[in-house]
Amino acid sequence: MWEETVLPEGGTYHGHGGIDQWFAVAGGAFSEVAFTVETIAPAGGGLLVTHELRSRGTSSGLATQQRIHHAVRLRDGRVAYVGAFADEGRARSKLAPDR
């Protein structure tokens, strides 16, 4: 499951088809996208991945830069959940061991 809360294409996407749908929608919004990973750290019941996102809007041409925190939970060695958040605390809350 992918939970998008940062980009306007927000929502919850399920399975491979959902991820494909998210990339199709989000990919059309940007003419340029670059991620720089800052940290990958164990947190609660998963991983907290913090990175910088630099992008340029396809229609507006506007350049943006923001820090994004991904909460990643694994199950049986596979990714079971990814959530994208602007707020680190919110991302950490998704990694609580009881989730």
C-alpha positions in Angstrom: 0.0 0.0 0.0 1.2 3.5 -0.9 -0.2 6.4 1.2 0.6 9.8 -0.5 0.0 12.9 1.7 2.6 15.3 0.3 1.7 15.7 -3.4 -1.6 17.0 -4.8 -2.0 13.5 -6.3 -2.6 12.3 -2.7 -4.6 9.3 -1.7 -4.1 5.6 -1.0 -2.9 3.2 -3.7 -3.0 -0.6 -3.4 -0.9 -3.3 -5.0 1.2 -3.1 -8.2 -1.7 -1.5 -10.1 -2.1 1.2 -7.6 1.6 2.0 -7.7 1.5 2.1 -11.5 -1.5 4.5 -11.2 0.3 6.8 -8.8 3.4 7.0 -11.1 1.2 7.7 -14.1 -0.6 10.6 -12.4 2.3 12.0 -10.4 4.8 11.6 -13.3 2.8 13.8 -15.6 2.8 16.6 -13.1 6.6 17.1 -13.3 9.0 17.8 -16.1 12.0 17.2 -13.8 12.3 15.2 -10.6 15.4 14.4 -8.4 15.6 12.7 -5.1 18.6 12.9 -2.7 18.5 10.4 0.1 19.6 12.0 3.4 19.0 9.2 5.8 17.7 5.6 6.1 17.2 4.6 9.7 15.4 1.8 11.6 12.3 3.3 13.4 9.7 1.4 15.3 8.5 -1.4 13.1 10.2 -0.4 9.9 12.4 2.2 8.2 12.3 6.0 8.1 13.7 7.3 4.8 14.3 11.0 4.6 15.2 12.7 1.4 15.1 15.9 -0.5 12.8 16.2 -3.5 13.6 18.8 -6.2 11.1 19.1 -9.0 9.8 21.3 -11.7 6.1 21.5 -12.6 5.2 20.5 -16.2 2.6 23.2 -16.7 3.9 26.0 -14.4 7.6 25.5 -14.9 7.9 26.3 -11.2 10.9 24.7 -9.4 10.3 23.3 -5.9 12.4 21.8 -3.2 11.1 20.0 -0.1 12.1 17.4 2.5 10.0 14.2 2.5 9.8 11.4 5.0 8.8 7.9 3.9 7.6 5.4 6.5 8.4 1.9 5.1 7.0 -1.3 6.7 8.1 -4.7 5.7 6.3 -8.0 6.0 8.0 -11.4 5.2 10.9 -9.5 3.6 8.6 -7.5 1.2 7.4 -3.9 1.3 3.9 -3.9 2.8 3.5 -0.2 3.2 5.0 3.1 2.2 3.7 6.4 3.4 5.0 9.8 2.2 4.8 12.7 4.7 6.1 16.3 5.0 6.1 15.9 8.8 8.7 13.5 10.3 6.6 12.9 13.4 3.6 11.8 11.3 5.9 9.4 9.4 7.2 7.9 12.6 3.7 7.4 13.9 3.0 5.1 11.0 6.0 2.9 12.2 4.7 2.3 15.7 5.4 -1.4 16.5 1.7 -2.1 17.0 0.8 -1.2 13.4 
